[in-house]
Amino acid sequence: MPAAIRIIKHEAVPKCGSFEVRFADGRPSEYFYWDDEPGRRLRPEQLDSEEALRRAKARARSVRDGTA
């Protein structure tokens, strides 16, 4: 059975934060940063929460399935 992978939501301020993909095998976590207020985004490539969660889930799936 593969090691558990968790997705943890961090919300620093309302409508802004990250999704952490945490691996049980000790490798470093990966973060997908998001901001749902377009005028407040620090970088133009920053994601909204739906897209960040979609990418975090896809990353977790690829690691779990061994395709990453």
Backbone as ProteinMPNN parsed JSONL, in Angstrom:
{"seq_chain_A": "MPAAIRIIKHEAVPKCGSFEVRFADGRPSEYFYWDDEPGRRLRPEQLDSEEALRRAKARARSVRDGTA", "coords_chain_A": {"N_chain_A": [[0.846, -1.182, 0.0], [0.63, 2.209, -0.899], [2.315, 5.082, 0.561], [0.561, 7.471, 2.568], [-0.797, 10.479, 1.241], [-1.397, 13.792, 1.899], [-3.598, 16.579, 1.486], [-3.497, 19.794, 2.499], [-5.215, 22.615, 3.492], [-4.248, 25.957, 3.755], [-5.067, 29.037, 4.992], [-4.151, 32.123, 4.976], [-5.112, 34.78, 5.135], [-8.535, 35.86, 4.754], [-9.801, 34.413, 1.796], [-7.31, 33.888, 0.633], [-4.366, 31.983, 0.331], [-2.837, 28.757, 0.582], [-2.495, 25.437, -0.797], [-1.201, 22.638, 0.622], [0.644, 19.905, -0.356], [1.316, 17.144, 1.298], [3.652, 14.692, 1.949], [3.888, 11.396, 3.188], [6.213, 9.979, 3.264], [8.359, 11.522, 3.972], [9.521, 13.268, 2.135], [9.971, 16.671, 0.932], [7.222, 18.948, 1.326], [4.894, 20.133, -1.166], [3.682, 23.21, -2.435], [0.773, 24.995, -3.437], [-0.095, 28.027, -4.281], [-2.69, 30.446, -3.785], [-5.105, 33.029, -4.531], [-8.144, 34.546, -4.169], [-8.941, 37.093, -4.763], [-8.598, 38.986, -7.391], [-7.407, 41.572, -7.729], [-5.645, 41.7, -5.649], [-3.65, 39.897, -5.987], [-0.275, 38.986, -5.892], [1.416, 38.118, -7.894], [1.001, 37.787, -11.392], [0.689, 35.178, -12.333], [-0.383, 33.768, -10.262], [-2.736, 31.53, -8.807], [-6.358, 30.933, -8.66], [-8.449, 29.689, -5.972], [-9.843, 27.348, -6.761], [-8.449, 26.382, -9.035], [-5.909, 26.012, -7.904], [-6.439, 23.978, -6.019], [-7.23, 21.956, -7.772], [-4.81, 21.491, -9.151], [-3.186, 20.688, -7.012], [-4.433, 18.298, -6.247], [-4.06, 16.828, -8.597], [-1.271, 16.612, -8.621], [-0.842, 15.119, -6.262], [-2.148, 12.74, -7.009], [-0.555, 11.93, -9.177], [1.902, 11.37, -7.924], [1.105, 9.38, -6.147], [0.318, 7.398, -7.953], [2.682, 6.85, -9.157], [3.539, 8.144, -11.446], [4.949, 10.432, -11.46]], "CA_chain_A": [[0.0, 0.0, 0.0], [1.462, 3.406, -0.963], [2.26, 5.998, 1.704], [-0.517, 8.45, 2.493], [-0.507, 11.837, 0.788], [-2.466, 14.658, 2.392], [-3.702, 17.941, 0.969], [-3.866, 20.628, 3.641], [-5.517, 23.994, 3.116], [-3.771, 27.019, 4.636], [-5.695, 30.295, 4.582], [-3.467, 33.158, 5.754], [-6.153, 35.803, 5.305], [-9.694, 35.4, 3.987], [-9.709, 34.304, 0.346], [-5.909, 33.877, 0.205], [-3.604, 30.98, 1.058], [-2.162, 27.733, -0.209], [-2.774, 24.029, -0.546], [0.052, 21.914, 0.837], [0.625, 18.467, -0.632], [2.253, 16.605, 2.281], [3.98, 13.296, 1.677], [4.168, 10.648, 4.418], [7.53, 9.346, 3.207], [9.382, 12.447, 4.434], [9.991, 14.228, 1.14], [9.437, 18.015, 1.199], [5.876, 19.265, 0.85], [4.768, 21.045, -2.304], [2.639, 24.194, -2.15], [0.075, 25.627, -4.552], [-0.584, 29.274, -3.693], [-3.876, 30.981, -4.44], [-5.742, 34.245, -4.028], [-9.418, 34.697, -4.866], [-9.16, 38.516, -5.048], [-7.655, 39.263, -8.486], [-6.685, 42.815, -7.534], [-4.708, 41.554, -4.541], [-2.636, 38.896, -6.328], [1.077, 39.547, -5.976], [1.998, 37.726, -9.177], [-0.073, 37.505, -12.352], [0.503, 33.739, -12.543], [-0.974, 33.146, -9.071], [-3.974, 30.825, -9.118], [-7.493, 31.065, -7.748], [-8.496, 28.513, -5.092], [-10.305, 26.153, -7.478], [-7.362, 25.885, -9.869], [-4.842, 25.542, -7.015], [-6.86, 22.686, -5.484], [-7.19, 21.001, -8.885], [-3.404, 21.151, -9.4], [-2.683, 19.945, -5.852], [-4.969, 16.939, -6.354], [-3.397, 16.168, -9.723], [0.095, 16.286, -8.183], [-0.94, 14.013, -5.307], [-2.495, 11.55, -7.759], [0.585, 11.487, -9.986], [2.883, 10.774, -7.018], [0.51, 8.129, -5.642], [0.288, 6.405, -9.04], [4.037, 6.619, -9.625], [3.771, 8.746, -12.762], [5.677, 11.696, -11.298]], "C_chain_A": [[0.894, 1.249, 0.0], [1.285, 4.287, 0.277], [1.174, 7.043, 1.479], [0.012, 9.8, 2.03], [-1.688, 12.687, 1.218], [-2.42, 15.996, 1.673], [-4.265, 18.781, 2.104], [-4.072, 22.06, 3.165], [-4.993, 24.94, 4.19], [-4.389, 28.315, 4.12], [-5.148, 31.402, 5.482], [-4.415, 34.31, 6.104], [-7.345, 35.325, 4.498], [-9.457, 35.481, 2.48], [-8.279, 34.325, -0.185], [-5.157, 32.82, 1.002], [-2.899, 30.013, 0.144], [-2.749, 26.366, 0.119], [-1.424, 23.344, -0.467], [-0.177, 20.451, 0.506], [1.721, 17.873, 0.242], [2.413, 15.103, 2.055], [4.393, 12.595, 2.97], [5.568, 10.046, 4.427], [8.672, 10.301, 3.561], [9.906, 13.424, 3.396], [9.361, 15.593, 1.406], [8.039, 18.201, 0.615], [5.959, 20.163, -0.377], [3.571, 21.941, -2.041], [2.078, 24.772, -3.439], [-0.636, 26.852, -3.976], [-1.744, 29.823, -4.499], [-4.34, 32.267, -3.769], [-7.013, 34.446, -4.841], [-9.799, 36.159, -5.111], [-8.165, 38.92, -6.125], [-6.835, 40.536, -8.296], [-5.619, 42.731, -6.462], [-3.572, 40.581, -4.867], [-1.281, 39.554, -6.52], [1.742, 39.253, -7.312], [0.87, 37.404, -10.145], [-0.329, 36.021, -12.571], [-0.107, 33.03, -11.332], [-2.379, 32.648, -9.386], [-5.132, 31.269, -8.228], [-7.61, 29.743, -6.987], [-8.923, 27.245, -5.821], [-9.182, 25.538, -8.312], [-6.216, 25.345, -9.012], [-5.191, 24.173, -6.436], [-6.818, 21.619, -6.571], [-5.753, 20.55, -9.146], [-2.801, 20.358, -8.238], [-3.169, 18.49, -5.908], [-4.292, 16.164, -7.473], [-1.979, 15.763, -9.34], [0.084, 15.103, -7.216], [-1.245, 12.7, -6.021], [-1.289, 11.016, -8.544], [1.663, 10.848, -9.122], [2.369, 9.428, -6.526], [0.583, 7.022, -6.694], [1.663, 6.112, -9.611], [4.336, 7.193, -10.985], [4.521, 10.062, -12.67], [7.135, 11.454, -11.063]], "O_chain_A": [[1.817, 1.342, 0.809], [0.254, 4.245, 0.948], [0.905, 7.445, 0.348], [1.119, 10.207, 2.382], [-2.84, 12.351, 0.941], [-1.353, 16.485, 1.3], [-5.358, 18.521, 2.606], [-3.203, 22.64, 2.514], [-5.256, 24.754, 5.379], [-4.248, 28.649, 2.944], [-5.617, 31.594, 6.604], [-4.486, 34.742, 7.255], [-7.189, 34.463, 3.633], [-8.975, 36.49, 1.965], [-8.05, 34.732, -1.324], [-5.291, 32.761, 2.224], [-2.422, 30.382, -0.929], [-3.397, 26.165, 1.146], [-0.604, 23.455, -1.379], [-1.099, 19.829, 1.034], [2.907, 18.063, -0.023], [1.437, 14.356, 1.982], [5.164, 13.144, 3.757], [6.061, 9.645, 5.481], [9.839, 9.922, 3.46], [10.668, 14.328, 3.739], [8.313, 15.665, 2.048], [7.722, 17.676, -0.452], [6.952, 20.857, -0.598], [2.563, 21.496, -1.492], [2.806, 25.008, -4.403], [-1.642, 26.731, -3.277], [-1.79, 29.693, -5.722], [-4.016, 32.551, -2.616], [-6.962, 34.508, -6.069], [-10.886, 36.428, -5.621], [-7.0, 39.174, -5.816], [-5.664, 40.565, -8.675], [-4.766, 43.615, -6.376], [-2.626, 40.461, -4.089], [-1.158, 40.555, -7.226], [2.542, 40.051, -7.802], [-0.126, 36.8, -9.745], [-1.434, 35.634, -12.951], [-0.326, 31.82, -11.373], [-3.116, 33.279, -10.144], [-4.93, 31.894, -7.187], [-6.931, 28.775, -7.331], [-8.408, 26.167, -5.523], [-8.985, 24.322, -8.299], [-5.615, 24.328, -9.357], [-4.329, 23.297, -6.368], [-6.408, 20.489, -6.307], [-5.503, 19.36, -9.34], [-1.993, 19.455, -8.458], [-2.401, 17.564, -5.645], [-3.984, 14.982, -7.318], [-1.532, 14.674, -9.701], [0.903, 14.192, -7.336], [-0.674, 11.662, -5.685], [-1.037, 9.811, -8.573], [2.284, 9.873, -9.545], [3.114, 8.448, -6.492], [0.869, 5.867, -6.38], [1.808, 5.228, -10.455], [5.297, 6.773, -11.629], [4.714, 10.739, -13.68], [7.901, 12.404, -10.904]]}, "name": "protein", "num_of_chains": 1, "seq": "MPAAIRIIKHEAVPKCGSFEVRFADGRPSEYFYWDDEPGRRLRPEQLDSEEALRRAKARARSVRDGTA"}
